Amino acid sequence: MSSKDTESAVRALRLKFSDKAKTAVILGSGLSLVPTGVRAQQEIHFKNIPGFPVPRVSGHPGRFVMAGVSGKPVFLLFGRCHFYEGHDFQTLSVPFETLAGLGVERVIATFACGSLSPRFRPGDLVLVRDHINFMAIDFLRGVNAPGEFFNPGALYDHGVNARAIKIAKRSGFRVAEAVYAGASGPTYETSAEASMMSRGGGRCGEHVACPGGPCGQKSRLDVRRAGLCRQQGGFLFGQSSRCPSGWNGRFS
């Protein structure tokens, strides 16, 4: 993937969508339904966007939608590509670069995660307050210009999280901040690996959301990440405990 891929994607989407949006939401695993209260207006499949990476895993339908939320235009991306599918980070950064090219300023990236703490139970909402990279590679390796460095600590705004927590609690959700442990996948972690992540400070983890922040930061986007706890780690509770039915729709 190259800057030409991004330019081609931006041109195609500008021709497709009549409105502009300042906010985009990337909907992760299991969140492929149009959220309640959202009116979809126009859409295009990722495969029909020149230069845009197309996900190959279930639960990621690959739809780019212009929608209305409270009377304001919002881009919804149903699905994303993953490092474990064989993509490099340059490819994974294309959606963020494309959104920036369309004039988007804020991105909310959602994901489904596993709990590394007894504090978080299936069905809880998790807001990322920091991350630990267990992927053995820097997310911007080969993506940013030589000599260009980023401070990952600038990704997290606890004031924004605090406001989001108040709103979520008023809506009846269990919600809290957590340190996110990012792994490469596609295999799940062993009990020993999950235990090591927990002792290292991780409180939730999965295989996709970690690169999104740095890739978005490179594109000068304000990226916020919110997760749905789908299961508790077996090393903590003796066996896996999955998210109760009905929570996907409620999270939407």
C-alpha positions in Angstrom: 0.0 0.0 0.0 1.2 3.5 -0.7 0.1 7.1 -0.6 -1.4 6.6 -4.0 -3.7 4.0 -2.5 -4.9 6.5 0.0 -5.4 9.2 -2.6 -7.4 6.8 -4.8 -9.6 5.8 -1.8 -10.2 9.4 -0.9 -11.2 10.4 -4.4 -13.6 7.4 -4.7 -15.3 8.2 -1.4 -15.7 11.9 -2.1 -17.5 10.9 -5.3 -19.7 8.4 -3.4 -20.7 10.5 -0.4 -22.4 13.9 -0.7 -21.9 14.9 2.9 -18.7 15.5 4.9 -18.2 14.2 8.4 -15.8 15.2 11.2 -16.3 12.0 13.2 -15.9 8.3 12.3 -16.6 5.1 14.2 -14.8 1.9 13.4 -17.0 -1.0 14.6 -15.0 -4.1 15.6 -15.7 -7.8 16.0 -19.4 -8.7 16.5 -20.6 -5.2 16.1 -21.7 -5.4 12.5 -25.3 -4.2 13.0 -26.3 -0.6 12.5 -26.4 0.9 16.0 -29.8 1.9 17.5 -30.7 5.5 16.6 -28.4 5.7 13.6 -29.8 6.3 10.1 -27.7 4.8 7.3 -27.8 7.1 4.2 -25.2 5.8 1.7 -22.7 2.9 1.8 -20.0 1.2 -0.2 -18.2 -2.1 0.3 -14.5 -1.9 1.1 -13.7 -4.1 -2.0 -15.2 -1.3 -4.2 -12.9 1.4 -2.7 -9.6 1.6 -4.7 -6.6 0.8 -2.6 -8.6 0.1 0.6 -7.7 -3.1 2.5 -10.5 -5.7 2.7 -11.0 -7.8 5.9 -11.1 -11.6 5.5 -12.3 -12.7 9.0 -15.9 -13.2 10.1 -17.6 -10.5 12.0 -16.0 -7.8 9.8 -18.3 -7.3 6.8 -16.2 -4.4 5.3 -18.8 -1.7 4.8 -18.1 2.0 4.7 -21.3 3.9 5.6 -22.4 7.5 5.7 -24.9 7.8 8.5 -26.8 10.4 10.5 -26.4 10.5 14.3 -28.4 13.2 16.2 -28.7 15.1 12.9 -24.9 15.1 12.3 -23.1 13.1 9.5 -20.8 10.3 10.8 -18.8 7.8 8.9 -19.2 4.2 10.1 -16.7 1.5 9.2 -18.1 -1.9 9.7 -15.0 -4.1 10.2 -11.3 -3.6 9.9 -8.2 -5.5 8.8 -5.8 -7.2 11.2 -2.1 -7.6 11.5 -2.6 -11.4 11.9 -4.2 -11.5 8.5 -0.7 -10.9 7.1 -1.0 -7.1 6.6 1.8 -4.8 7.4 1.2 -1.6 9.4 1.5 0.5 6.3 -1.6 -1.3 5.0 -3.4 -1.0 8.3 -2.8 2.7 8.4 -4.7 3.3 5.0 -8.2 3.6 6.6 -6.9 6.2 9.1 -5.1 8.1 6.3 -8.2 7.9 4.2 -10.4 9.3 7.0 -8.0 12.2 7.5 -8.1 12.9 3.8 -11.9 13.1 4.0 -11.7 15.8 6.7 -12.4 13.5 9.7 -10.9 14.8 12.9 -12.1 12.3 15.5 -12.2 8.5 15.4 -13.8 6.1 17.9 -12.5 2.6 17.4 -14.4 -0.2 19.1 -13.2 -3.7 19.8 -14.1 -6.9 21.7 -11.6 -7.9 24.3 -10.8 -10.5 27.0 -10.5 -9.6 30.6 -7.1 -9.9 32.4 -8.6 -8.8 35.8 -11.5 -10.1 38.0 -12.7 -6.5 38.0 -13.9 -6.8 34.4 -16.8 -9.2 33.6 -18.4 -10.1 30.3 -20.6 -7.3 29.1 -18.6 -4.5 30.7 -17.4 -1.5 28.7 -13.7 -0.8 28.7 -12.1 2.6 27.9 -8.4 2.4 27.1 -6.3 4.7 29.3 -2.8 3.3 28.3 -1.4 0.3 26.4 1.3 -2.3 26.5 2.7 -3.5 23.2 3.2 -7.3 23.3 3.4 -7.6 19.5 7.2 -7.5 19.3 7.2 -4.8 16.7 6.6 -1.1 16.7 3.4 0.0 15.0 5.0 2.8 13.0 8.0 0.8 11.8 8.2 1.4 8.1 5.2 3.8 8.2 6.5 7.1 9.6 9.3 9.1 7.9 12.9 8.4 9.1 13.6 10.5 12.2 10.0 11.1 12.9 8.9 10.1 16.4 5.7 10.0 18.3 4.8 10.1 21.9 2.2 7.3 22.5 1.3 8.9 25.9 -0.3 11.7 23.9 -2.9 9.2 22.7 -4.8 9.1 25.9 -7.0 11.9 27.4 -8.4 10.9 30.8 -10.7 13.9 30.8 -12.5 12.5 27.7 -12.6 9.1 29.3 -14.1 10.6 32.5 -16.9 12.2 30.5 -17.6 9.0 28.5 -17.8 7.0 31.8 -20.4 9.4 33.2 -22.5 9.0 30.0 -22.2 5.2 29.9 -23.1 4.9 33.6 -26.2 7.0 33.0 -27.2 4.6 30.3 -26.8 1.6 32.7 -23.5 0.2 31.6 -20.7 -1.1 33.9 -17.7 0.8 32.6 -14.1 1.6 33.6 -10.7 2.6 32.3 -8.1 -0.1 31.7 -4.6 -0.7 30.4 -4.8 -2.5 27.1 -2.4 -5.4 26.3 -2.0 -5.8 22.6 -1.0 -9.1 21.1 -0.4 -10.1 17.5 -2.8 -13.1 17.2 -4.3 -15.0 15.6 -3.9 -17.5 18.4 -5.3 -16.7 21.8 -2.8 -16.4 24.7 -1.8 -19.3 26.9 -2.7 -19.1 30.6 1.0 -18.3 31.3 1.1 -15.6 28.7 -2.2 -14.0 30.0 -0.9 -14.2 33.6 2.3 -12.4 32.5 0.3 -9.7 30.8 -1.7 -9.2 33.9 1.3 -9.0 36.2 2.8 -6.5 33.7 -0.2 -4.2 34.3 -2.5 -5.2 31.5 -6.2 -5.4 32.4 -7.7 -6.3 29.0 -6.3 -7.6 25.8 -6.9 -8.7 22.2 -5.3 -8.6 18.7 -6.3 -5.4 16.9 -7.0 -2.2 18.7 -3.4 -1.4 19.8 -2.0 -0.2 16.4 -5.0 2.0 15.7 -4.0 4.8 18.0 -0.4 5.3 16.7 -1.6 4.9 13.1 -4.3 7.5 13.7 -1.9 9.8 15.5 0.4 9.7 12.5 -2.6 10.9 10.4 -3.2 13.7 12.9 -6.5 12.1 14.0 -7.9 12.1 17.6 -8.5 8.4 18.1 -10.4 7.0 21.1 -10.8 3.3 21.8 -13.7 1.6 23.6 -14.1 -2.1 24.1 -16.7 -4.7 25.0 -15.4 -7.3 27.4 -16.5 -10.6 25.8 -14.8 -13.2 28.1 -12.8 -13.6 31.2 -9.4 -15.3 31.0 -9.4 -19.0 32.0 -6.2 -18.5 34.0 -8.2 -16.3 36.4 -11.4 -18.3 36.7 -10.6 -21.9 35.8 -12.5 -21.7 32.6 -13.5 -19.1 30.0 -16.7 -17.1 30.7 -18.1 -15.4 27.6 -20.3 -12.4 27.1 -24.0 -12.9 27.8 -26.3 -13.0 24.8 -27.9 -9.7 23.8 -24.9 -7.5 24.8 -23.7 -6.9 21.3 -26.9 -5.1 20.4 -27.0 -3.2 23.6 -23.4 -2.0 23.1 -24.4 -0.7 19.7 
